[in-house]
Amino acid sequence: MAEGALRGTRLGTSSFETDENVILAPRQTIVYDCPNGHVLAVPMSLEAEVPTSWDCHCGSQALQRDVARPEAKAGKHVRTHWDMLLERRSIEELEVLLAERLEIMRGRPVEFGDVRKSA
């Protein structure tokens, strides 16, 4: 090895810089409350946009303390197969159709009802 090599130093893992004359950006501490009882104190820059919610370590959404809660979004009703079926048929018609299908599955002859809508 060369005589000028630095021995005993961990180059790349340690910094030789000091914190002298370093001015940190002005900060504020934002407090978030988790619904599971956790309290999160997050330091942020004064210039940063502060989010109203923060992901807690337990997986829940922690909400910012002393801030108006965001409005709940109105969920769009999802039309299920049953909803679409009820738009086309009444319960009485569905009962007749069910009885007919059960008779077919059992292998018995079927007398079709008059309640079906024409397509």
GROMACS elastic network, one bead per residue, 0.5 to 0.9 nm:
[ bonds ]
;  ai    aj funct       b0    kb
    1     4     6  0.84718   500
    1     5     6  0.71540   500
    2     5     6  0.56585   500
    3     6     6  0.85454   500
    6     9     6  0.63819   500
    6    11     6  0.89525   500
    7    10     6  0.86002   500
    9    14     6  0.83845   500
   10    13     6  0.57570   500
   10    14     6  0.61883   500
   11    14     6  0.62120   500
   11    15     6  0.79626   500
   12    15     6  0.74656   500
   14    17     6  0.89976   500
   15    18     6  0.80784   500
   17    20     6  0.85396   500
   18    21     6  0.85631   500
   18    22     6  0.85024   500
   19    22     6  0.55516   500
   19    23     6  0.87927   500
   20    23     6  0.87575   500
   23    26     6  0.88974   500
   24    27     6  0.81976   500
   25    45     6  0.66218   500
   25    46     6  0.80350   500
   26    44     6  0.85761   500
   26    45     6  0.59673   500
   26    46     6  0.59221   500
   26    47     6  0.83722   500
   27    43     6  0.64616   500
   27    44     6  0.54600   500
   27    46     6  0.52371   500
   27    47     6  0.84638   500
   28    42     6  0.83203   500
   28    43     6  0.56779   500
   28    44     6  0.54244   500
   28    45     6  0.60990   500
   28    46     6  0.58996   500
   29    41     6  0.61523   500
   29    42     6  0.54965   500
   29    44     6  0.61358   500
   29    45     6  0.85907   500
   30    40     6  0.80764   500
   30    41     6  0.56453   500
   30    42     6  0.52087   500
   30    43     6  0.62210   500
   30    44     6  0.71115   500
   30    50     6  0.80216   500
   30    64     6  0.73155   500
   30    65     6  0.79995   500
   31    39     6  0.69749   500
   31    40     6  0.56054   500
   31    42     6  0.63596   500
   31    43     6  0.87913   500
   31    63     6  0.85171   500
   31    64     6  0.59933   500
   31    65     6  0.57822   500
   31    66     6  0.88518   500
   32    38     6  0.83692   500
   32    39     6  0.58413   500
   32    41     6  0.64046   500
   32    42     6  0.78458   500
   32    52     6  0.84460   500
   32    53     6  0.73229   500
   32    54     6  0.70108   500
   32    56     6  0.87332   500
   32    62     6  0.55156   500
   32    63     6  0.51988   500
   32    65     6  0.53902   500
   33    36     6  0.84014   500
   33    37     6  0.68781   500
   33    38     6  0.60890   500
   33    40     6  0.64045   500
   33    41     6  0.89767   500
   33    54     6  0.89882   500
   33    56     6  0.87948   500
   33    61     6  0.86816   500
   33    62     6  0.50646   500
   33    63     6  0.54127   500
   33    64     6  0.62713   500
   33    65     6  0.61876   500
   34    37     6  0.54247   500
   34    39     6  0.61892   500
   34    40     6  0.77265   500
   34    54     6  0.87516   500
   34    55     6  0.87315   500
   34    56     6  0.66543   500
   34    58     6  0.88414   500
   34    60     6  0.67709   500
   34    61     6  0.63990   500
   34    63     6  0.64174   500
   34    64     6  0.88793   500
   35    38     6  0.72918   500
   35    60     6  0.72769   500
   35    61     6  0.76147   500
   35    62     6  0.66226   500
   35    63     6  0.82535   500
   36    58     6  0.82391   500
   36    60     6  0.77675   500
   36    62     6  0.87964   500
   38    56     6  0.78041   500
   38    57     6  0.88456   500
   38    58     6  0.86544   500
   38    62     6  0.81940   500
   39    56     6  0.87420   500
   39    62     6  0.81845   500
   40    54     6  0.86202   500
   40    56     6  0.75107   500
   40    62     6  0.79197   500
   44    47     6  0.82613   500
   44    48     6  0.66493   500
   44    49     6  0.88908   500
   44    50     6  0.78525   500
   45    48     6  0.52314   500
   45    49     6  0.85908   500
   46    49     6  0.83068   500
   46    50     6  0.89288   500
   47    50     6  0.88921   500
   50    53     6  0.87565   500
   51    54     6  0.70026   500
   51    63     6  0.88923   500
   51    64     6  0.78519   500
   52    62     6  0.85278   500
   52    63     6  0.59135   500
   52    64     6  0.52161   500
   52    65     6  0.86799   500
   52    67     6  0.76238   500
   52    68     6  0.87983   500
   52    69     6  0.79113   500
   52    70     6  0.78516   500
   53    61     6  0.61550   500
   53    62     6  0.54424   500
   53    64     6  0.58287   500
   54    60     6  0.85614   500
   54    61     6  0.57616   500
   54    62     6  0.51244   500
   54    63     6  0.64542   500
   54    64     6  0.76895   500
   55    58     6  0.81774   500
   55    59     6  0.63698   500
   55    60     6  0.61507   500
   55    62     6  0.60013   500
   55    63     6  0.88686   500
   56    59     6  0.54145   500
   56    60     6  0.54263   500
   56    61     6  0.59071   500
   56    62     6  0.57695   500
   57    60     6  0.74986   500
   58    61     6  0.88468   500
   63    67     6  0.83758   500
   63    69     6  0.76984   500
   64    67     6  0.60503   500
   64    68     6  0.85998   500
   64    69     6  0.82873   500
   65    68     6  0.86265   500
   66    69     6  0.89211   500
   67    70     6  0.89433   500
   68    71     6  0.89476   500
   69    72     6  0.87631   500
   70    73     6  0.88222   500
   71    74     6  0.89541   500
   72    75     6  0.87138   500
   75    78     6  0.87485   500
   79    82     6  0.79949   500
   79    83     6  0.58571   500
   79    84     6  0.68202   500
   80    83     6  0.51707   500
   80    84     6  0.64710   500
   80    85     6  0.86267   500
   81    84     6  0.52322   500
   81    85     6  0.61137   500
   81    86     6  0.86835   500
   82    86     6  0.61696   500
   82    87     6  0.87078   500
   83    86     6  0.51995   500
   83    87     6  0.64655   500
   84    87     6  0.51154   500
   84    88     6  0.68344   500
   84    89     6  0.89679   500
   85    88     6  0.53658   500
   85    89     6  0.61462   500
   85    90     6  0.85428   500
   86    89     6  0.51111   500
   86    90     6  0.60254   500
   86    91     6  0.74744   500
   86    94     6  0.88206   500
   87    90     6  0.77856   500
   88   117     6  0.84052   500
   89    92     6  0.81322   500
   89    93     6  0.60204   500
   89    94     6  0.65269   500
   89   116     6  0.82397   500
   89   117     6  0.78453   500
   90    93     6  0.52240   500
   90    94     6  0.62890   500
   90    95     6  0.87332   500
   91    94     6  0.50276   500
   91    95     6  0.61896   500
   91    96     6  0.87723   500
   92    95     6  0.51332   500
   92    96     6  0.64243   500
   92    97     6  0.87343   500
   92   115     6  0.83234   500
   93    96     6  0.52194   500
   93    97     6  0.62387   500
   93    98     6  0.86041   500
   93   113     6  0.89164   500
   93   115     6  0.58856   500
   93   116     6  0.65665   500
   93   117     6  0.87826   500
   94    97     6  0.50112   500
   94    98     6  0.60214   500
   94    99     6  0.85765   500
   94   116     6  0.89783   500
   95    98     6  0.50563   500
   95    99     6  0.62112   500
   95   100     6  0.86674   500
   96    99     6  0.51523   500
   96   100     6  0.62614   500
   96   101     6  0.87258   500
   96   112     6  0.85354   500
   96   113     6  0.69162   500
   96   115     6  0.77572   500
   96   116     6  0.87301   500
   97   100     6  0.50775   500
   97   101     6  0.61873   500
   97   102     6  0.85820   500
   97   112     6  0.85526   500
   97   113     6  0.81869   500
   97   115     6  0.89185   500
   97   116     6  0.81650   500
   98   101     6  0.51426   500
   98   102     6  0.61012   500
   98   103     6  0.85889   500
   99   102     6  0.51338   500
   99   103     6  0.62122   500
   99   104     6  0.87173   500
  100   103     6  0.51624   500
  100   104     6  0.63131   500
  100   105     6  0.87108   500
  100   110     6  0.63296   500
  100   111     6  0.77136   500
  100   112     6  0.69351   500
  100   113     6  0.83899   500
  101   104     6  0.50609   500
  101   105     6  0.61748   500
  101   106     6  0.86247   500
  101   110     6  0.87511   500
  102   105     6  0.50434   500
  102   106     6  0.61629   500
  102   107     6  0.86239   500
  102   108     6  0.89363   500
  103   106     6  0.50691   500
  103   107     6  0.62292   500
  103   108     6  0.53873   500
  103   109     6  0.69591   500
  103   110     6  0.63563   500
  104   107     6  0.50792   500
  104   108     6  0.59158   500
  104   109     6  0.69285   500
  104   110     6  0.68113   500
  105   108     6  0.77506   500
  107   110     6  0.89693   500
  112   115     6  0.88299   500
  112   116     6  0.89703   500
  113   116     6  0.70953   500
  114   117     6  0.85015   500
